Structures are given as structure tokens and as C-alpha cells.
Amino acid sequence: MDIFIYSTTPGVARDEIEDALEAAHEGVGEITGGGAGENGWNIDLCVSDCQKTEEVLHVLRDVLRRHGVMEATIDAGGTGFSL
């Protein structure tokens, strides 16, 4: 399942978030893309075990909060929600 994270939170070290997500989801998911621009940034995460999606989303929210992300939109398999 693909998970897309979008945020306009400024001053966030996106590469540090990607590293933390990779470490937390080793063997279950991997970062497949990302970028940044004037209006914000995004990270794309692919989860290989759909049965662990809820666990991945829980860790994802925790990682984002620990890195100071106050607002984010997360699209998980077509279902969108806010941080």
C-alpha cells in the first residue's frame, strides 16, 4: 500500500524524518519518493505488508510529531486524514 504524506510545516528536516521512518519500518515499508518546494514537502512510503498498515500509521504519526510536524495530510490507500 502506498502512503503519501504532505505538509506545509516549515523548517522541518525532511531527510531526518525519512531516515527515522526507514529505520522504524525496516522490512515492512520503504521510502519511495519525496520532495520539497515553496508550498511544503512530501514523503512517499510503500508498505509491503498491508496487514501492518495500522501499525505503520501509528509509528508514522509518532515520528512526524517528534520531528515538529504540526500539520500534515496523510493519504493511505486512497483514505485521507490529518495528523
C-alpha beads as a LAMMPS data file, in Angstrom:
LAMMPS data file: protein, C-alpha beads

83 atoms
82 bonds

1 atom types
1 bond types

-500.0 500.0 xlo xhi
-500.0 500.0 ylo yhi
-500.0 500.0 zlo zhi

Masses

1 110.0

Atoms # bond

1 1 1 0.000 0.000 0.000
2 1 1 1.257 3.460 -0.834
3 1 1 1.144 6.160 1.821
4 1 1 1.659 9.796 0.843
5 1 1 2.483 12.451 3.436
6 1 1 2.042 16.153 2.598
7 1 1 2.902 19.042 4.911
8 1 1 3.410 22.782 4.885
9 1 1 5.199 22.798 8.262
10 1 1 8.290 24.970 7.660
11 1 1 11.778 24.298 8.955
12 1 1 11.408 20.528 9.090
13 1 1 14.394 18.328 8.230
14 1 1 12.602 16.042 5.770
15 1 1 15.687 13.832 5.345
16 1 1 15.751 13.153 9.103
17 1 1 12.071 12.171 9.007
18 1 1 12.745 9.849 6.065
19 1 1 15.656 8.221 7.938
20 1 1 13.505 7.737 11.051
21 1 1 10.669 6.236 9.000
22 1 1 13.044 3.882 7.172
23 1 1 14.531 2.701 10.480
24 1 1 11.124 2.246 12.125
25 1 1 9.643 0.341 9.184
26 1 1 12.607 -1.771 8.125
27 1 1 11.317 -4.882 6.392
28 1 1 7.733 -3.575 6.294
29 1 1 7.998 -0.364 4.326
30 1 1 10.364 1.868 2.438
31 1 1 10.579 5.454 1.277
32 1 1 9.902 5.551 -2.453
33 1 1 9.983 9.284 -3.061
34 1 1 9.715 12.765 -1.684
35 1 1 10.308 16.368 -2.442
36 1 1 10.059 19.942 -1.274
37 1 1 9.009 23.226 -2.772
38 1 1 7.719 26.698 -1.980
39 1 1 4.432 25.421 -0.558
40 1 1 5.653 22.492 1.512
41 1 1 7.082 18.999 1.249
42 1 1 6.027 15.393 0.767
43 1 1 7.243 11.885 1.530
44 1 1 6.064 8.728 -0.250
45 1 1 6.137 5.474 1.706
46 1 1 5.325 1.998 0.372
47 1 1 4.148 -0.617 2.882
48 1 1 4.759 -4.181 1.698
49 1 1 2.591 -5.866 4.356
50 1 1 -0.926 -4.385 4.228
51 1 1 -1.824 -6.195 7.452
52 1 1 0.623 -3.910 9.260
53 1 1 -0.791 -0.662 7.856
54 1 1 -2.338 0.477 11.159
55 1 1 0.941 -0.168 12.978
56 1 1 2.841 1.762 10.288
57 1 1 0.417 4.696 10.529
58 1 1 0.768 4.803 14.321
59 1 1 4.570 4.951 14.067
60 1 1 4.314 7.468 11.223
61 1 1 2.259 9.864 13.333
62 1 1 4.718 9.493 16.229
63 1 1 7.750 10.156 14.002
64 1 1 6.138 13.246 12.470
65 1 1 5.249 14.701 15.876
66 1 1 8.745 14.021 17.271
67 1 1 10.201 15.973 14.350
68 1 1 7.983 19.014 14.937
69 1 1 5.431 18.448 12.197
70 1 1 2.290 20.187 13.408
71 1 1 0.136 19.754 10.322
72 1 1 0.149 17.044 7.696
73 1 1 -2.239 15.297 5.361
74 1 1 -1.741 11.566 5.019
75 1 1 -3.238 9.589 2.141
76 1 1 -3.179 5.867 2.886
77 1 1 -4.573 3.783 0.060
78 1 1 -6.991 6.496 -1.010
79 1 1 -8.158 7.277 2.531
80 1 1 -7.028 10.709 3.606
81 1 1 -6.760 12.097 7.118
82 1 1 -4.898 14.802 9.003
83 1 1 -2.168 14.423 11.573

Bonds

1 1 1 2
2 1 2 3
3 1 3 4
4 1 4 5
5 1 5 6
6 1 6 7
7 1 7 8
8 1 8 9
9 1 9 10
10 1 10 11
11 1 11 12
12 1 12 13
13 1 13 14
14 1 14 15
15 1 15 16
16 1 16 17
17 1 17 18
18 1 18 19
19 1 19 20
20 1 20 21
21 1 21 22
22 1 22 23
23 1 23 24
24 1 24 25
25 1 25 26
26 1 26 27
27 1 27 28
28 1 28 29
29 1 29 30
30 1 30 31
31 1 31 32
32 1 32 33
33 1 33 34
34 1 34 35
35 1 35 36
36 1 36 37
37 1 37 38
38 1 38 39
39 1 39 40
40 1 40 41
41 1 41 42
42 1 42 43
43 1 43 44
44 1 44 45
45 1 45 46
46 1 46 47
47 1 47 48
48 1 48 49
49 1 49 50
50 1 50 51
51 1 51 52
52 1 52 53
53 1 53 54
54 1 54 55
55 1 55 56
56 1 56 57
57 1 57 58
58 1 58 59
59 1 59 60
60 1 60 61
61 1 61 62
62 1 62 63
63 1 63 64
64 1 64 65
65 1 65 66
66 1 66 67
67 1 67 68
68 1 68 69
69 1 69 70
70 1 70 71
71 1 71 72
72 1 72 73
73 1 73 74
74 1 74 75
75 1 75 76
76 1 76 77
77 1 77 78
78 1 78 79
79 1 79 80
80 1 80 81
81 1 81 82
82 1 82 83
